[in-house]
Amino acid sequence: MTTKTLSAAAILSASRLEILRAALVVFTLGAGLVYLAGFSYASVAHNAAHDSRHSLGFPCH
């Protein structure tokens, strides 16, 4: 194997590690969001969405 081949393999391994790390972060944030939304009271979730829509300028009723 040449030095060029080894460095390409190292780069491929590093980019796979970065992809895995990003996927883990996205999964953790998504699971946290689903957990918080799933276990919150309906009125709390509604009021949070309602206030967010108004703060962004979207009508909701």
VMD Tcl script that draws the C-alpha trace (Angstrom):
set ca {
  {0.00 0.00 0.00}
  {1.18 3.45 -0.69}
  {1.10 6.46 1.58}
  {-1.61 8.00 -0.59}
  {-3.87 4.99 -0.08}
  {-3.42 5.05 3.68}
  {-4.26 8.73 3.94}
  {-7.38 8.23 1.80}
  {-8.47 5.42 4.12}
  {-7.86 7.65 7.13}
  {-9.94 10.42 5.56}
  {-12.75 7.99 4.76}
  {-12.67 6.69 8.32}
  {-12.72 10.24 9.74}
  {-15.66 11.30 7.58}
  {-17.60 8.17 8.60}
  {-16.93 9.07 12.22}
  {-18.21 12.62 11.63}
  {-21.36 11.28 9.94}
  {-21.96 8.89 12.82}
  {-21.43 11.68 15.35}
  {-23.86 13.98 13.49}
  {-26.44 11.20 13.25}
  {-26.15 10.59 16.99}
  {-26.68 14.29 17.76}
  {-29.72 14.47 15.45}
  {-31.19 11.31 16.95}
  {-30.69 12.60 20.49}
  {-32.33 15.94 19.72}
  {-35.22 14.25 17.91}
  {-35.80 11.74 20.68}
  {-35.72 14.54 23.24}
  {-38.28 16.53 21.28}
  {-40.59 13.54 20.93}
  {-40.17 12.74 24.64}
  {-40.95 16.31 25.73}
  {-43.92 16.65 23.38}
  {-45.25 13.21 24.27}
  {-45.20 13.71 28.02}
  {-46.24 17.36 28.22}
  {-49.80 18.36 29.01}
  {-51.90 19.14 25.95}
  {-52.64 22.67 27.14}
  {-48.93 23.41 27.65}
  {-48.05 22.14 24.16}
  {-50.95 24.08 22.64}
  {-50.01 27.32 24.38}
  {-46.36 26.97 23.36}
  {-47.30 26.40 19.71}
  {-49.87 29.21 19.88}
  {-47.37 31.71 21.28}
  {-44.71 30.63 18.78}
  {-47.04 31.14 15.84}
  {-47.98 34.64 17.05}
  {-44.35 35.61 17.68}
  {-43.50 34.58 14.10}
  {-46.42 36.58 12.70}
  {-48.55 33.65 11.56}
  {-52.29 33.80 12.28}
  {-53.66 30.76 14.04}
  {-57.37 31.53 14.47}
}
mol new
graphics top color blue
foreach p $ca { graphics top sphere $p radius 0.5 }
foreach p [lrange $ca 0 end-1] q [lrange $ca 1 end] { graphics top cylinder $p $q radius 0.2 }
display resetview
